[in-house]
């Protein structure tokens, strides 16, 4: 049903996106460093739920909706770019903080951790663009039911993303300690994150492609 090339393609796209600093990484690292691995894993459960919401929406024809109403897709791109630029400014401004040196946050109960993880992922412009614009490019109508292919490809993306996110949660505290002991590395990481976020925002704003219909 789904070709090996499509699976490998979406897996590579998913790996590139999850390794790029963004809202999910910022939230998961912050919670893992400040509240421990358990809080990070609960937060990750919320992020995972957000992924599955997008998978179901993609199978139901989310891309077709945005292709039919291009204004909605434009608003999504602009809002996502604005959010990424805000995160980039927080990292690059004088006195900005690194993702591995998060500002103190009050401890939250598991229910709120899960809810915030879910909301962070649902509002993550990288994930929205992935499911609206990129994932449909790997669907081949001649290969079978579009909804079934969307589910399979979405499951591949979720598997890759969650594998990397688990590693991030488990290693966040140790990585934070190592970087804090080396201010130069921490500063370089902050500039790298800010630059990548700003680049993603610019790409969103200049992208004139329309989502492919399902």
N, C-alpha and C positions, 0 to 999 in steps of 0.2 A: 504493500500500500504506500508506505513512505520510503523513498529511496535513501540509500546509504549516504549519498551526497548531501541530501537535505538535512539528514540527522547530523552529520559532521559539520555542515555549514551553520546550523542554528546553535550547535554546541560551541563552536568557536566564537560566534557572536555573543553568546551568553557568557562565556569565559572572559572575553574582553570587557564586557559591561560590568560584571561583578568585580573585576580587578581595578576598575576605574573609580576613584573616590567619588562618592555621591551621598545622598541622604540616608540610604540604608546603612552604608558603612559608618557614617558619622554617628548614627543612632546606636548601632550595635556595639561599636567600640566604646562609646561614652558609657553605656549601661554596663558593659562588661568590666571596664576599668573601675568605675565608681561604685558598682553594687555587686560585683562578682559574676562568676561564670553562670550561675543559676539564673540570675536576672537577665544575662545576655541570651541564654537559651530560651527563656520565656518570651523575650522580645523577638527572638528569631522565629518562634512559633507564630507570632502575629504577622511577621513578614511573610512567612510561608503561606498563611491564610490569604494574604493579599495577592500572592502569586496565583493561587488557585482561583481567586475571583477573576483575575485577568484571563486565565486559561479558559474558564467557562464562557466568559464574555467573548473571547476570540472565536471559540467554537460556535457561538450563537450569531456570529457575523458582526462583531464590533467594527472591523475595518470597513465593512460595507456601509455602516451608518455614517462613518466619518467621510467616506468617499462621496456619499449622497449629500452630506451637509458639510461642505468644505470649510465654512466659517467656523464650525465647531472645532475642526482640526487645527485651524489657524490659531484660535484662542488657546487651545491646548499647548501648541508650540510656544506661543508668546509667554504664557503663564509659566511653563516649564523653564524657559530660558531665563525669565526674571528670577525664579527661585534659585537656579544654578548660579546666576550672577551674584545674588545675595550671599550664598554660601562661599563663593570665591572671594568676595569682598571681606567677609569675616576672617578668612584665612590670610589674605594678602595685606590688609590694612596694618598700619603701625601698631604693634602690640597684639596682633591677631594670634589666634591659638591654632595648634595643630590638632588633627583628628585624634592623635595619641596623647594629647594633653588637654582633655576636655575640662570645661569649667565645672565647678561643683554643682551638683543637682541633688535635690532632696530624694531620699529613697522612695520608690513607688511600690505599691502592692502588685502582685502578679497580674490581676485583672487589668490594671492600668498599663502595665508593661506590655501585655498582649495587645491591648487596644491601640497603644501608641505605635507599636511595631506594624500593626495592620494599616493604620492611617498613614504612616510614613511611606509604606510601600505603595499604597493606592494613589498617593499624591506624588510619587516619584516620577518625574518626567522621562527619565531614561527607560523605565519599564513600560510606561504608557506608549512611548514612541516605538519600542520594540514590538509590542503586540499589535499596534495599530498600523505601522508602516513596514516593519522589517519582516516579521513572521509570515505575513501573507505571500512574500516573495518566494518562500520555500514550499508553498503549497502548489501541487500540480493537479488541476481539476480532472485531468484524464486518468489520474492514478487512483481515483476512488472518491469516496465521500469527503467533501472539504472539511466538514465538522470533525470527522474522525482524524484526519490528518492534522488539523489544528490541535486536537487533544494530545496526540502523540508528540508533536513538535513542542507543544507547551510543556509537556511532562519532561522532555529532554532539557529544556531551558531551566525548569524548576530544579531538576536534579543537579545540574551543574552549579547553579547559583547557591543552592542550599549546602552543597558540599564545601564550596569555598567559604560561605558565610559561617559554617560551623568551625572551620579552621581559624577564621578571624576571631570569633568569640573566644575560643579556647586559648588563643595565643595573644589576645589583646593586652592583657595585664602585663605579661612578660615583655612584650614589645614596647609598651609604654615605659616600663622601667629602664630598658636598655637605651631608648631614645632620650629619656630625661637625663640620663647620665652623660649624654653627648649632645649638648645644646646645638652644635653645628648641624648634626644630622636632623634634629628636630626641626630646625629652621628650614633646612633644605626640603624636608618632607612637607612642611607647610606651604612653601612656595610651589612645589610640584603639584600638590593638591589644588591650590588656588588656580594655577595655570591650566590644569586639565579641566577644571570646572568651567573656567572662563571660555576655554576652547570649545567645550561641549555646548555652552550657551550660544556662542557665535555660530556654531554649525546648525543648531536648531533654528536660529533666526534667519539664516541664509538658505536653508533647505526649502526649495520650491516644489519638491516632489509631493505628490498626493498619495494617500494610502491606497493600496490596491484593494479592489473589491474582492470579497470572498467568493 
